[in-house]
Amino acid sequence: MTKEDFLSKFTDILKTEDTITLDTNLADLEDWDSLTTMTTVSWLLENKINITVKEISTYKTVSEIAEKFGII
């Protein structure tokens, strides 16, 4: 998966029209809530990436999720 594919999928999960970058702060995203957190965890698990809701809740930026995904 490319960085662009990752960002596109993450934008789809958030159901937002905002531009999402690796530097985007998760706390600044209006749509980053418990449902999108769970959806993101599910997406990662579907891709054989072990993560928990507790772990992802400590993340501050999109780049931390991308790093877990192996994009960066």
Contacts in CASP RR format, 6 or more apart in sequence:
PFRMAT RR
TARGET T0000
AUTHOR 0000-0000-0000
METHOD contacts of the structure
MODEL  1
MTKEDFLSKFTDILKTEDTITLDTNLADLEDWDSLTTMTTVSWLLENKIN
ITVKEISTYKTVSEIAEKFGII
1 9 0 8 1.000
1 69 0 8 1.000
1 71 0 8 1.000
2 71 0 8 1.000
3 22 0 8 1.000
3 66 0 8 1.000
3 71 0 8 1.000
3 72 0 8 1.000
6 66 0 8 1.000
6 69 0 8 1.000
6 71 0 8 1.000
7 20 0 8 1.000
7 21 0 8 1.000
7 22 0 8 1.000
7 62 0 8 1.000
9 43 0 8 1.000
10 20 0 8 1.000
10 40 0 8 1.000
10 62 0 8 1.000
10 65 0 8 1.000
11 18 0 8 1.000
11 20 0 8 1.000
13 36 0 8 1.000
13 39 0 8 1.000
13 40 0 8 1.000
13 43 0 8 1.000
14 20 0 8 1.000
14 29 0 8 1.000
14 31 0 8 1.000
14 32 0 8 1.000
14 36 0 8 1.000
15 31 0 8 1.000
16 29 0 8 1.000
16 30 0 8 1.000
16 31 0 8 1.000
18 29 0 8 1.000
20 29 0 8 1.000
20 62 0 8 1.000
21 62 0 8 1.000
22 61 0 8 1.000
22 62 0 8 1.000
22 63 0 8 1.000
22 66 0 8 1.000
22 72 0 8 1.000
23 61 0 8 1.000
23 62 0 8 1.000
23 63 0 8 1.000
24 61 0 8 1.000
24 62 0 8 1.000
25 60 0 8 1.000
25 61 0 8 1.000
26 32 0 8 1.000
26 59 0 8 1.000
26 60 0 8 1.000
26 61 0 8 1.000
26 62 0 8 1.000
27 60 0 8 1.000
37 53 0 8 1.000
37 56 0 8 1.000
37 57 0 8 1.000
38 53 0 8 1.000
40 56 0 8 1.000
40 65 0 8 1.000
41 51 0 8 1.000
41 52 0 8 1.000
41 53 0 8 1.000
41 56 0 8 1.000
44 51 0 8 1.000
44 56 0 8 1.000
44 65 0 8 1.000
44 68 0 8 1.000
44 69 0 8 1.000
45 51 0 8 1.000
47 69 0 8 1.000
49 68 0 8 1.000
49 69 0 8 1.000
51 68 0 8 1.000
56 65 0 8 1.000
59 65 0 8 1.000
63 72 0 8 1.000
66 72 0 8 1.000
END
